[in-house]
Amino acid sequence: MAQDIKDLAELTRRLRAFVAERDWDQFHSPKNLSMALSVEAAELVEIFQWLTEAESAVLDSDRRARVEAELADILIYLVRIADRLDVNLLQAATRKLDDNARKYPVERVRGQALKYDEYD
């Protein structure tokens, strides 16, 4: 059984080793990884496709296991793309949160599900 991974840096190292052992780096272009990420995201969406809002919030154990597997696939491809393009995901996420805080000030958007250019 594999040891738990503690952070993105360790996940990145483990993925690099996994890919290198299999000589898969030749297939892991940003284009191919992006396409694979999109497929995995679609597989996640498919699990929820015909569920009601309430059903989507309380998953049975089979569906929850499938969601977990798809989320893991998504994370793996996302980390691989970031590694190939030398993007620090935590820094990028921090910048994006800061941008979103500016676009969506609490006092203007609280309780609304509007895009930043749609609210008054």
N, C-alpha and C positions, 0 to 999 in steps of 0.2 A: 504494500500500500504506500502510495506517495505521501511525502510530508506536505503539510499545509503550506501554501505560499502566503507570505506575510505582506508583500507590497508589490507595486507595479514593476519595480526594478528586478526583483527576484523572478516574477512571472516572465518578464522580458528575457532574462538570462535562460530560464528553463525552456522557453519556446525556441530561442536561438539554438540551444543544444539539441532539442528534439528535431528541429528542422535540419540542422547540419548532419545529424546521424543518418538521416534518410535522404540526404542530398536533394532536398526540396526547395532550397533557396532559389534555384533557377526558375521555379514556377511562381514564386512569391513576389511578383512585381506589384507595385501599388495598384495598378489597374486590376490585376487578377484578384488581389486581396479585397479590393473594394467591391468587386462583383460578388465574391464569396460572402462578404459581410452583408450585402443586400439580400442575397438568397437566405441567409440565416435569419435576418430580420423578418423576411416574409414568412418563414417557417414559424416564427414566434407569433406573428399576426394570425396565421392560420389556426393556431390553437384557440385563440379567443374569438374567431370570426363570427360564430353564430351564438355566442353566449350573451345573456343579458348583462347589464351593468352589475347586478347583484351576483350573478353566477361568476362573473370574471373576478370578483373580489374574494370569493371563497372557493378555491379549487379543490377537487378531490385529489387523492394522493397520486394517481396516475398522471393526471393533467399537470399537477405541480412538478412532478419529476420531468416531464417533457419540457415544461417552461424552464426549469433549472438547466437542462441540457442545452436548450437553445440560447439562453442567456450566456452560458459558458462559451458556446461557439462564437457568439457575437463579441464577447470580451476578447477572446483569443485573436480573432481576425482584427479587431480594432487595435490591439496592442501590437500585432505584427505590422500593420500599416504604419503606425506611429514609429515603430522601430526602423522600418525601412526608410522613412522620410525624416528621421531624426527629430520627431516632434515629442516634446515633453508633455504628456497628456495632463498631468496635474497642473502645470503652468498654463496650458491652453484652457483648461476648465476654469481656472481662477480668473483668467482674462475674460472668458465668456460670461461668468457669473457677474463680474464687474460691469461688463457691457449691458447685460440684461437688467441689472439694478438701475442703470441710467435710463434704459428704454422703458422700463416698467416700474416707475416710482410707486411705492406702496400707497401713498395718499391718492393716487389717481386710478389705480387698477385693482385694489383689494376687492376680491369677490367677483371679478369679471374675467371671462375667458376670451378676451379680445387680443388681436395682434397689436403691437405697439403703434401702428399707424391707423388703428381703427377707433381708439378711445378718444374721448373729448378732452 
